[in-house]
């Protein structure tokens, strides 16, 4: 099993554990879009309790990558996704957070 496949198995497990039906093709595209950061322990996860980290998610992913306009709705969507994964989950995988944001905000077309 390749390193990428191992990461995908982790993402699938995390999404399945919270009852999400997975679009495997979209999840793969989101993960590949993150490049080598998915292999680094620190950058592969989102520190949801860190305000500056959540600001980076909003700025670098939601605004720059997905092309959304800055608004309180983006903060609310990020908060909802983090709550969906659950506060008891210590390692919130970046690919999972981004995948859930893409689905929540209906921006699958960015990865078409």
C-alpha positions, 0 to 999 in steps of 0.5 A: 500500500502506498503512502497516499493510499494509507492517507486515504484509508485514514481519511475514509475511516474518519469520515465513515466514523462520523456517518458521512457518505463519501464521494471517493473521487472528490476526496482523492482530488482534495487530498491530491490538491494538498500536495506533500503536506498530507505526509507531514504530521503537523500540516496534515491536520487542522488545529481547530482550537487555534484561531490563527489556524482557522483563519488560514483555512479560511484565507488560503482554502475557502477564499483563495482556492474555492474563490469565495468572498470573505464573510461570517458565513465562511467562519460559521461553515468552518466551525460547523465542519469542526463540530461535525468531526467532533471535539473528541477527535484530536487529529482532524485531517486537513483533507477531511476538513477541506472535503467537508467544507467543499461539500457543505459549500457546494463547491465540488465544481472547483475539483471537476 
